[in-house]
Amino acid sequence: MAPSNAADRRIDSNLFVTVSGPPGCGATTLSEALADAMDCGCVSGGDIFREIAADRDMSLSQLVAKAGETDEIDRALDRRLQTIAEKWGAANRAFVLESRLAGWLAGNRADLRIRLDAPEEVRLQRTEDREEWAAEMQVREVIEKQRYESYYGIDLDDQSFYDLTINTGRWTPESTVEVVLTAIEQYEPELDEGAFPTPDLDV
């Protein structure tokens, strides 16, 4: 659910924004607030993951376990997200894409790439009431780094290509939204010389 004060702020923007970070970092909350402020669409990797589970008539726990056995689940998720990124990257309209690999999958199509994080104890506390996810969070996070490096040569700890990195354990959700909205408002495309090039992933 987006922070309540996000509804009071509107931004005229056509930026394609990606939000990434580990479970419990606040990426979904931020993404929903940004989509509301920019009056645009938003797609979450978690939503797509749940769609894949529903398509296969599996619970989230079952799908997580299956993802640990084969790369097919992760690649199916990444292909869907990359297709969405390609569509919105060519649309020249505001959009928010949220997932662990959103910045990588969007590549150079993204205008602004954001990474959130928080200390593990903070993230665990935030996810303890989520159905199924509290228990699986640590397990999946431990193996994700190795898997994505194996699939794509990606180091999930590499923050060098993100435009903005925030430790959400030090700010409220409302404050985090305000920081990012200010960055979006102040972005001047014609003056932008600082984007890090990102190669397209072969998913």
N, C-alpha and C positions, 0 to 999 in steps of 0.2 A: 504494500500500500504506500502510495506516495506521501511524503510529508505534507501536512495540512497547508503550510504557507506557500507551497509550490503553485497552488491554484490562484494565488494573487499576483503571480508574475508571468507575463507572456513575452515571448521573444520572437521577432520576425527573423527567421533564419532558414537557410536551405542546406545547412551542413549535414553531412552523413557522419554520425558520431558512433564510435564503438566503445563499449564498456567491458572491461575484463577484470578478472580477479577470482580468488578461490572462494569456495562456499562460505557464506556468512560474512563476506566483506561488505555487503550492502549494494552490490552491483544491480540487483533487480529493483530495489527501492529507488536508486538513483536513476536508472533507465526509465522507469515509469514516470518519475517526476520530470525528467527532461522531455519525454514524449508529450506530457501534458503541457509543459511550458511552451514547447515549440509547435504544439498542435499537430503532431505527426504520428506515424506508425512506429511500433516498437516490437521487435521479435527477440525472445529470450531462448538461449540454448536449452534451458531447463524445460521450457514449454515444448520444444521440438523433441527433447528426450522423452517427455511424457507421451507425446504423440506417437513416437516410435514404439513405446511400450504398449500403448493401446492398440496400435496396428497389429502387433504381434500377440495380443491378448496375454501380456505378461505384467507382473507387478514391477515397480521400480527396483526392488531388491533383486528380482530375477534378471532384469535387464542389466543391472550393474554387474551381477555375477557373470552373465553371458559376455559382457564387454571385457571382462578379465580373461576370457578364454580365447577370444579372437578379435582381430582388428576390424571386423566387419561392422560392428555396432558403431564404433567411434567414427569410422569413415562414412557410414550412412548419415550420421548426424552432421559431420563436417561438410558433406556434399550438399545437404539441404541448406545449411547456413551459407555456404559459399555461393549457391545459386541465388539466395536472397540478397547477398551482398552485391553480386553482379547486377541484379535488377535495379537496386536502389542506387548503386554507384553511378549508373548511367542515367538516372532519372532527374538529376539536378534538383532534388527536393529533400527536405529535412527527413531524416530517419535515424532511429537508434537501434543498433544491433548489440546484443549482450550475450557473451559466452566466454569461456576460458580462452578460446582462440580467436575471438571476434576480430581483434586487431590484425592478426596474421591472415585470417581468411578474407578479410576485406582488402588487405594489401593497400596498394596506392589509391584505391577507390575511396578510402576513408579520408575525411577532412580533418577529423580530430579523434585521436586515439587515447583513451583514458584507462588507467589501471588503478584499481582499488586494492587495498590489503588491510589487514588488522592482525594483532597478535592472536595466536591460536586459541588461547583461553577465551578471548573475546568472541571469536567466531563460533566456537563450540557453544558458548552460552546463547548466542543468537539463534542457533539452529536446533537447540534441544527440543523445541516443541514442533518441529517439522516432521510430518509423517514420514517414517522410514529413514530420512536423510541424516538425522543426528548420528546414528550408529555407522552408516556407510561413509560419512564424510571423510573421516581420517583414512579409512582403507583406500578409497578411490583416489584421494589426494596423493597418497604415498606412491601409488603405481602410475598416476597420470604423467608425472614428469618423465619417467623412463619410457613410457609408451609413446608419447608425442615426440620425444627425441629419436626414438627408433623409427617412427612413421615418417616424420618430416624433417628431422634434424633440428628441431626446435628446442631451445632451452627456455622452459617456462619461467626461470628466474631472471632471464634477460629483460631488463626494463628500458634498454637504451633507445628503442624506437617509439616509446610512448611519449605523447605530448604533455601529459599531466599524470602524475602519480600521487595518490593521497592515502595516508594511513587513517582510515575511518574510525579507528579506535580512539583518536584524539579529538574528533569533532562529532557533533550530533548529525543525524541524517539531514536535518534542515540546513545546517551549516555547510555540509558537503555539497548539497544541491546548490546553495548560493555561490560557493567557490566555482563550481563548474559552469553555472549559468553566466557568471561574470566573465569567465574565460571565453565562452561562446560569444557573448555580446561584444567583447573587445577584439575578437578575431577579425583581421583585415586580410582577405585573400590576396589582394594585390601587393601587399607588403610581406607576404609569407615566403621566407627563404629557408625555413628550418625543418621541413618535413624530411624524415628519414625514409629512403626508398625501401620497399619491402617486396621481395619476389613473390609471385603467385605460388600457392601451394598446390602440388599435384595430389589431390585427394581421391 
